[in-house]
Amino acid sequence: MSVFKSHISQMGAYKPPLEGRDNHQHLLLDFNERVLPVSPAVKQALIDFINDDQLQVYPAYGDIIHKIADYCGVKPDQVMTTNGSDQGIDLIIRSACREGDEAIIPGPTFAMYHQCAKIENLNIIEPAYSRENGFPKQAVMDAITDKTRLIVIANPNNPCGTPIARNDILDIAKAAPEAAILVDECYFEYTRQTVCDAVEQYPNLLVTRTFSKTWGLPSVRLGYIISGKDNINALLNVRGPYDVNQLAVVAIDAALANPEYTQEYVKEVIEVSKPMIEAFLDKQKIEYWPSVANYVWVFFKQPSLVEQKLKEANILVRPKMDSQAKLGLRITLGNKQQTTHLIDTLASVL
Ligand SMILES: Cc1ncc(COP(=O)(O)O)c(C=O)c1O
C-alpha cells in the first residue's frame, strides 16, 4: 500500500543511460552535448566565485534575467530562469494541466514531456513524425479537442532533428487557444529559428530554452522560459525562489560575455561536421533523417552491432526507436577532428 497516488507509484523513472560514461575515456556522442570544454572565462568565473567565499550565501541572481532577455531580444518580464529546461517543461505542464486533460505530444520525441504528462495523469495523443513529411501538422490539428490543454512542439525535434515551420507553430497556437503550446527551443543556437518574438501576440505560447547544449553547461543546470508577462508571473508562483543554483548563474553570466566561443562551435558543427557525416552516409547509402541540429538519427542495417563496435572504439552513441519500433542510432556531432575520427571508425566498423 503506497501513500502516493497510484499512477505515480506505477510509473517508471526517466533514467538516461549514464552508467560508465566518462568523457576522459569516451568520445561522448550520445547526449547531444557540446563535445568540447567550455571557455577559460567560464571556468575562471566559477573558481573566482568559490575563492570569494560565497558558497554559504543563498543565491541572488543580479541582472541575469536582463542579460538573457537581451540575448533573446525580448523584455525582461517575459523571461524566467529554471533548473534546466527539464524544470521549465515540468513547471509548464504542472501549471497548465489537470488529471484527465489531453496532451498532444508528437513522437518519437524527448522523453521528459511524457514523464511530466504522466505525473499529471494526462491522456497523451502521439501523432507520428515521419522521415518523408517531417512534423505531423495536420494530425496535430485534427487531434485538438475541447479537452486539449497541452501541445508540445520540439523545434527542432529530438531524436530526428526535424525543424517545424514558424507558421505551423502559430497556426496550432491559434487553433488551440485554451492549450499551453510548449515550444522547446533547446537547440535554438543551431537553427536560429524561434517564435519567442510572438509571445506577446499569442498568450498561450511558452518557449523553453537552455544553456545545456550549445553553451556546454548541462552540469550546472540553467534553462529559461520565454512567454507573456502574465504567464511568467504565474509560473514564478510555482518555481521555488532558489531552484536555480548560484554557480549556474555565475557560469552563464561569463558565457554570455563571450558568445563567440559558442558561435564558433556552432558554425563548425553545422557548416563542417554535418556536411561531412551526411556525405559519408550518402556515399555508403545509409538511411538517416534530415536534421537541422547537432545530431543525426542513422538507420544502420545492424544498429546494435554498430553501437557495440563504436563503444569498443570508445565512441558512445544513443539507440532510439522510431514509431514503427525500428532502431536507429542518434549520433551527436562534435568538431571537425572528432567527426573525422567518427567517420574513420564507422568506415572500419562497417
Ligand atoms: C529537446 C530537449 N529538450 C530539453 C532537454 C533538456 O535540457 P536541459 O539540460 O536544459 O534540462 C533536452 C536534452 O537532451 C532535449 O533534447
The ligand as a Tripos MOL2 file, in Angstrom:
@<TRIPOS>MOLECULE
LIG
   16    16     1     0     0
SMALL
NO_CHARGES

@<TRIPOS>ATOM
      1 C1         14.5550   18.5700  -26.8460 C.3       1 LIG1
      2 C2         15.1790   18.6680  -25.4870 C.ar      1 LIG1
      3 N1         14.6370   19.4690  -24.5730 N.ar      1 LIG1
      4 C3         15.1700   19.5910  -23.3420 C.ar      1 LIG1
      5 C4         16.2910   18.8900  -22.9690 C.ar      1 LIG1
      6 C5         16.8090   19.0210  -21.5650 C.3       1 LIG1
      7 O1         17.6570   20.0760  -21.4190 O.3       1 LIG1
      8 P1         18.1510   20.6020  -20.0080 P.3       1 LIG1
      9 O2         19.5110   20.0560  -19.7840 O.co2     1 LIG1
     10 O3         18.1420   22.0830  -20.1280 O.co2     1 LIG1
     11 O4         17.1730   20.1440  -18.9650 O.co2     1 LIG1
     12 C6         16.9070   18.0400  -23.8940 C.ar      1 LIG1
     13 C7         18.0930   17.2650  -23.5100 C.2       1 LIG1
     14 O5         18.5130   16.3410  -24.1650 O.2       1 LIG1
     15 C8         16.3320   17.9340  -25.1900 C.ar      1 LIG1
     16 O6         16.8850   17.1530  -26.1310 O.3       1 LIG1
@<TRIPOS>BOND
     1     1     2 1
     2     2     3 ar
     3     2    15 ar
     4     3     4 ar
     5     4     5 ar
     6     5     6 1
     7     5    12 ar
     8     6     7 1
     9     7     8 1
    10     8     9 2
    11     8    10 1
    12     8    11 1
    13    12    13 1
    14    12    15 ar
    15    13    14 2
    16    15    16 1
@<TRIPOS>SUBSTRUCTURE
     1 LIG1         1 GROUP 0 **** ****
